[in-house]
Amino acid sequence: MGKTLAEKILGAKSDTEVYAGDIVIAPIDLAFVHDGTGPLTLRQLNESNLNTIHNPGRIILFIDHCAPSPASTLSNDHILLRDFAEEKGAVLSDIGEGVCHQIVAESFASPGTVIIGADSHTVTAGALGAFATGMGSTDVAIALALG
């Protein structure tokens, strides 16, 4: 029997044979968070003392779910995301630039790429031949640090 798309992509990225049920460590091509999940991700990085980001150019922080901000707490979260992007060299997609899933689909997802996002709708990029999956904020924080 042939391999699934996920097995093919993850096998190619990890340079090993991959089968359903395997635990695979593979490099990511893109990681993203948005203003609903990103603040928790960044706080997890700080609490875990993970100060080094593996590949900041492959990280996008979207301010799109709570914009314009309806509350000062969310405004502070936006500041946190902007400051992180500037400090670490990550990509910032600011208010009015589009919704994360659409931007990922239009500009970043391509066949064979590995994409993780701190959002359950990340899987939509799979329609373009990518391995795309949503993860919790803590898992994404670890991925940002380790690649």
N, C-alpha and C positions, 0 to 999 in steps of 0.2 A: 504494500500500500504506500502511496506517496505521502509526502510531508504536507503539513498545513502551512499556511503563509507565516504564521507565528514561528513555527519550528524553523522554517527556512531563514527568516530574517534574524532571529535570535542566534541561530547556529552560525550564520555568516558573521555576525557582530562579535560573537564570543569565540570564533574559530574552533568550534567543537561540534560534535553531533548532539542535537537537541531533540528530545522526545517529549510528548505530552506528559505532564506531571513533574518534569525536571525543574530543579531550581537553577536558574541561570544568572550569572553575573556578566552583564554586557554593557559596553559603553553607550551612553545616550547621545543622541544628536541634538536634542532640544528638550529643555525643561521649562515649564512655565507655571506661574501662579497668577492669581488675580487679587483684586482688593478685598475679596471675601475670604480668601484662604492664605494669601501671601503674608499678612502680618503674623499669623500663627507660625508659618514656616520660618520666618526670619527670627521670631522669638525662640523657636526650637533650636535654631543654629546657635544663637547666643547662649542659651542655657546649656547646650552640649559642648560649649567652648570650641565650636567648629568655625574658626575664623578665616580659614583659607577656602576659597571657592575654586573648584577644579578648572572650569572653563567658562568664565563669566560671559563671554561673547555668545554662548549658546543658551543663555538664560534670559527669559523675557518676563518682565513684571508688567501686568496689564492693570490699568485703572479703568475698569469698564462696567463692573457690576453695581457699584454704588456711586454713580457719578451722574450729575454733580452730587456732592456729599450732602446728605440730609441731616447730619449731626456732627458735632465737633469731634467725637471719638473716631468717626470714620475719616474726618479730615486729617486727624493725627495719624491714622493708618496710611493715608495717602502720602503724607510727609515721610513716614517710615520707608515706604516703598521707593519713593523718589531718592531719598538719601542713600539707601542701599545701592540702587542702580548707579548713582554717581560715584559712590565710594569704591564699589567693587568692579565697575566697568560693565555691568549687565545692561541689557537693552530695556528701555522703558517705553511702553506704549501708553500714552497718557490719554486723558479724557478727550473724547471725540474722535479718536483715531480708529475706533472699531471694537467689535466684540472679539474676545480672545479666540474662540473656536473658528470664527470666520477668517481671521487674520492668519492663524496657523494653517488652515486649509489652503488659503490663497497664496501664501508666501513661504511656508516652511515645510509642509508635509510633501513627501515624495516617496515613490516606491522604495522600500528597503530601509527607510529611516526608523529610528527608535525615538519615540516621543513620550515623555511623561508630563502630566499636569496635575496640579492639585485641584482637580475638578472631575466629577463623574462623567461629564460629556466629552472628555478628552478622546474617548474612543471614536468619535466621529471622523478623526483624521485617518482611521483605518480604511475608510472608503477610498482613499487615495493610494492604498498599497503600503501604508506605513504600519509599523507595530506601534500602536498608541494606546496608552492606558492611563486611567486616573489612579491617583495614589493619595494617601493621607498626607497631611502637612508634614508630619514627622518623617515619613519615608522620603518625601521630596527634599526635605532639608538635608538628609543624609546623602541623597543623590547629588545635590548641589555641591556638597563638599567633596565627594569622592568621584563624581563623574559617572 
